Amino acid sequence: MIGASAAIAMFWAALSSISSGPVPYNVAVAADADRVETPAASVSSPADADNLPTVLSTEQQELMDSDPDWRASARLYHAGGGGATGNDSLGCRPIAMRTVAVDPRVIPRRTKLFIRETVGMRLSDGTIHDGYWYASDTGGAIKGQKIDLYTGAGRGSMDQARRLNMRTLTIVDAGEFNGCPPAWRQTASR
């Protein structure tokens, strides 16, 4: 085994042989975006019959077929352990697998969102996600084309959506909502 300092030295030697100098910021950001963004088909695809509900509603099918309003890099967050605590920015309790934190300059709060890659996702209670999310939260780290998907209580709640973390998702504006986002059980029969 090699020591940590030897590993770091080997890393820097390899890096310096590739690059003859510092990398400009815009080049580094462009390269990072290429690594983070994943085509929608590799995250979830309509061809994946195991994940999609057997029948999409007319509205869901129209939203699946329409042009996206946004493409945003997704992060996951949960209650506890430094995650979400208390109410969202509308004063509502966050709803697991429904609440989305957004940059309101990009995606307005109170927007009902349809996220294609979440259609057919199996939830911990065995139900299948219908793709609808609600922009009811904001966050200091959410700037520009980024969203945070609220997964529930505890780190384990993130397991069902982990494949979406750090991926660019396809989002369609499905209208507005009043009040607080609906609880999952109220809308699971869509």
N, C-alpha and C positions, 0 to 999 in steps of 0.2 A: 504494500500500500504506500501511496505517496502522501506526504503531509499537505495540509491546506495551503501553506505558502508555496509549495512546489506546484500545486495545481493552479494556483493563481498565476504564478510565473509562466507556466505553460500556456494558460489561456491568453495572457497578454502577448506572449511571443507569437502565438498563432494569429491573434488579432492584428498585431503590428505588421505581420507579413502580408496580410490581406489589404490593409489600408496604409497609405503612405502619410496620412495626416488626419487631423480632426474631420469629422463628418459634419457638414452643415446641418443646422436644425431642420430645415424644410426637407432635406433628403432623409433624415432619420425618421421624421414624422410620416413621410410618404411610405417608407419601408415598413414602419410599424402598422400603418393602416392596411397594407397588403397582407401582413401576417394575421391580423385580427379578423378581417372580414372574411366570411365564409359564405359561399353561395347558399341560397335558401334550400336548395335541393339536398345539400349534405346535412342540414340540420333536421329538416322534416320535409317530406315530399308527398304530394297527393298520390304518387305511385306506391307509397307505403301503406298498403291496405290494412295492415295490422293496427296502425295508429289512427286512421280516420274513422269517424263514425260511419255506419253503413249508409245513412242518408243525411245529407246536408239540407238545411232549410233553403228556401229560395233566396232569402237574404244572405245567408252564409255563402252560397254558391256565387252570388253576384259579387260579394266582397272578395272571394277567392280569385275571381276572374278579373276584377278591376285593377287599374294601375295603382301602385302604392302611393300614399300621400307622403310617407316618410320611410326612410331606412335609418335605423338607429342601432347603435351598439348597446347591447343589453348587459346588465349586471344583476345579480340576485341580492336581495337583502331579507333579513328575518328579524323577528322580535327576540330580544335577549342577546347577551354576549356582545354588546356594543352595537347591535342592529337597531331596528325600529323600537321605539318605546312610546307609549301614549298614543295620541291622535295624529292623523295626517294633517296636511296643510289646510284642509277644508274643515278641520275639527271633527272628523269622523274616525271611527276605529278602522284601522287597515283590515281589509278582507283578504285572506290568503288566496293566492292564485287569481286575484281580481284587481288589486290595487297596483297602480303604476306610479312611480315618481318620475316627473318630467321636468325639463327646462320650459317654463311657461312662455318663454319668448319664441320657442320652436313649436311645441305642442301645447295648446291652451288647456289649462285645468278645466275640468268638467267635460272633457271630450271622451266619448265612448270609443274605444279603440278595438280594432279587429286585428289580431296578430296571427298571421297565417301559420307560422311555425308552431303555434301552440294548439292548433286544431287537432284533436285526436290524442293529445297527451294524456296518458293515464295518470290520474291523481291518486294520492295515498288512500283515499276511501273507496277506490275502485271505479269512480265515475270517470268519464272522458271529458276533457276540456273542450269547450265550444269555440274558443278563440277570442272571446270578448273580455276586455280589460277596461279599467276606468282610471283616467288620469286625475288622481285626487291628491297627489302628494308632490312635493318638491324636495330638493336637497342641495346643499352647498356645493357638492362635487359633481352635480349633474349640470353640465354645460353643453349646449349645442345638441348634436344628434346622439344623445345618450339617454337611456332610460334605465330605471331600476324596477325590477319585478319583485313584488313582495310575495314571499313563499309561505309564511306562517310563523309559528313559534319554534325557535331552536334551530340549530345548524342542520339537524336531520331533515327539516322541512324542505331544504334546498335540493335534496337528492332527486326528486321527481323532475326538476327543471334544470339540473346541472348541465345538461348538454346545450342549453341556451346561453349559459354564462359566457361572456366575452365574445358573443357572436353578433353579427349584424342581422337584425330582424326586419321583416317586411310588415309595415303597419298601414292600415287603411282607416280613415276617419269614418266611423259608423254612426256619427251624430253626437248629440249632447245628452247629458243626464242632469237631473236635478237632485238635490239632497245628497245623500251619501251613496257610495257604490252598493249595489245589492249583495246580500250574502250569497254564497255559492249555492246553497241548497234551494234558494228561491228561483234560480235560473238554470239549474242543472238539467231540467227537462226540455230545454230548447230543442 
